[in-house]
Amino acid sequence: MEVPARKALRIARAYFWSILFWMSLAFLAAAEDKVHIWERGLHTSYWTALLVDGALLMSAALLTPPLFAIVHRYPITKPIRFSRVAGYVFGSALYIIACAILGWILSPPWNIPAQRFEPRSLHGLVTGFYSFAVMIWNYIIVLGAAHAYEYFKRSKDQELELQQALATSEL
């Protein structure tokens, strides 16, 4: 059983690294959006683009540690089970819903043509799903990273066991 303080520290550390990673990408995404909006003849401040992109990426940052925990508990290993793959496919829908709701909570909907924030409403929540391709991409990236990390940990543990078995056999 893990000590509660140590578990809380581990969770805080996971959220710290997740937020650091995703928010560092927000600066690049805001610059890219500023250029795309400028090409359309509209002038949005960089800070507004950063706020809008930051809300989307902050929702990804808040969902990354739970996804790592799910992959730790239910990794896709050989033999590949259909139920796990189906669970991850179903999980993508839940991820998109959670990401859109978190983005809607963190930042009001931005109306690009009108160059203003809209009040939060059901319509504003539904427009948060317009960026579902980005959300799916983020989901796939996080799942790939989580599985790579689990594979790394598993191979490291297996290597340690083999080294201990070799040391024992040499005695």
C-alpha positions in Angstrom: 0.0 0.0 0.0 1.4 3.4 -1.0 1.6 6.1 1.5 -1.1 8.8 0.8 1.5 11.7 0.9 3.7 9.9 -1.6 0.8 9.0 -3.8 -0.3 12.7 -3.8 3.2 13.8 -4.7 3.3 11.3 -7.6 0.0 12.6 -8.9 1.1 16.2 -8.5 4.3 15.5 -10.4 2.3 13.8 -13.2 0.1 16.8 -13.6 3.0 19.2 -13.4 4.8 17.5 -16.3 1.7 17.2 -18.3 0.7 20.8 -17.9 4.3 21.9 -18.6 4.4 19.8 -21.8 1.0 20.8 -23.2 1.2 24.5 -22.3 4.6 24.8 -24.0 2.8 23.7 -27.2 0.1 26.4 -26.6 2.6 29.1 -27.5 3.3 27.5 -30.9 -0.4 26.7 -31.5 -1.3 30.4 -30.8 1.3 31.6 -33.2 0.1 29.2 -35.9 -3.5 30.3 -35.4 -2.6 34.0 -35.5 -1.0 33.5 -38.9 -4.0 31.5 -40.2 -6.4 34.1 -38.9 -4.3 36.9 -40.3 -4.3 35.2 -43.7 -8.1 35.4 -43.6 -7.9 39.2 -43.2 -8.8 39.2 -39.6 -6.7 40.6 -36.8 -6.7 38.8 -33.5 -4.2 39.5 -30.8 -1.7 36.8 -30.0 -2.9 36.7 -26.3 -6.4 35.9 -27.4 -5.2 33.1 -29.6 -3.0 31.9 -26.7 -6.1 31.9 -24.4 -8.2 29.9 -26.8 -5.5 27.4 -27.7 -4.3 27.3 -24.1 -7.8 26.2 -23.0 -7.9 23.3 -25.5 -4.4 22.2 -24.6 -5.0 22.6 -20.9 -7.9 20.2 -21.2 -5.5 17.7 -22.9 -3.0 18.3 -20.0 -5.7 17.6 -17.4 -6.7 14.4 -19.2 -3.2 13.0 -19.8 -2.4 11.6 -16.3 -5.7 9.7 -16.1 -5.0 8.2 -19.5 -1.6 7.1 -18.4 -3.2 5.5 -15.3 -5.7 3.7 -17.5 -2.9 2.4 -19.8 -1.0 1.3 -16.8 -4.0 -0.7 -15.6 -5.1 -2.0 -19.0 -2.2 -2.1 -21.4 -2.5 -3.6 -24.9 -0.1 -6.6 -24.7 0.3 -9.8 -26.7 -2.0 -11.5 -27.3 -4.0 -8.4 -28.3 -7.5 -8.6 -26.8 -10.4 -7.2 -28.8 -12.0 -6.0 -25.6 -9.1 -3.7 -24.7 -8.9 -2.3 -28.2 -12.6 -1.7 -28.2 -12.3 0.0 -24.8 -9.7 2.4 -26.2 -11.9 3.2 -29.2 -14.9 3.8 -26.9 -12.5 5.8 -24.7 -11.8 8.2 -27.6 -15.4 9.3 -27.5 -15.3 9.8 -23.8 -12.0 11.7 -24.2 -13.5 14.0 -26.8 -16.6 14.7 -24.7 -14.4 15.5 -21.6 -12.0 17.6 -23.6 -14.8 19.7 -25.1 -16.5 20.2 -21.7 -13.2 21.1 -20.1 -12.3 23.6 -22.9 -15.8 25.1 -22.6 -15.3 25.5 -18.8 -11.7 27.0 -19.1 -12.5 29.5 -21.8 -15.7 30.9 -23.3 -16.3 30.1 -27.0 -14.3 32.4 -29.4 -16.2 33.7 -32.4 -13.4 34.3 -35.0 -15.5 36.3 -37.6 -16.9 38.6 -34.9 -13.5 38.8 -33.0 -15.1 38.4 -29.6 -15.9 35.8 -26.9 -19.4 34.4 -26.9 -21.3 33.7 -23.7 -21.2 30.2 -22.5 -24.2 28.3 -23.8 -25.2 24.9 -25.1 -24.5 26.1 -28.6 -21.0 27.2 -27.4 -20.4 23.8 -25.9 -21.4 22.1 -29.2 -19.0 24.3 -31.2 -16.3 23.0 -28.9 -16.6 19.7 -30.7 -15.6 21.3 -34.0 -12.0 20.7 -33.2 -12.6 17.0 -32.7 -9.8 16.0 -35.1 -7.3 17.8 -32.9 -8.8 16.1 -29.8 -8.5 12.7 -31.5 -4.9 13.4 -32.5 -4.1 14.4 -28.9 -5.8 11.2 -27.6 -3.7 9.1 -30.0 -0.5 10.9 -29.0 -1.2 10.4 -25.3 -2.1 6.7 -25.8 1.0 6.1 -27.8 3.2 7.8 -25.2 1.5 6.0 -22.4 2.0 2.6 -24.0 5.6 3.4 -24.9 6.2 4.3 -21.3 4.6 1.1 -20.0 6.6 -0.9 -22.4 9.8 0.8 -21.3 9.0 0.2 -17.6 8.1 -3.4 -18.3 11.3 -4.1 -20.2 13.4 -2.4 -17.6 11.8 -4.5 -14.8 12.3 -7.7 -17.0 16.0 -6.7 -17.5 16.5 -6.3 -13.8 14.9 -9.7 -13.1 17.2 -11.4 -15.7 20.3 -9.7 -14.2 19.3 -11.0 -10.8 18.7 -14.5 -12.1 22.1 -14.4 -13.9 23.8 -13.2 -10.7 22.1 -16.0 -8.7 23.1 -18.6 -11.2 26.7 -17.5 -11.2 26.9 -18.1 -7.4 
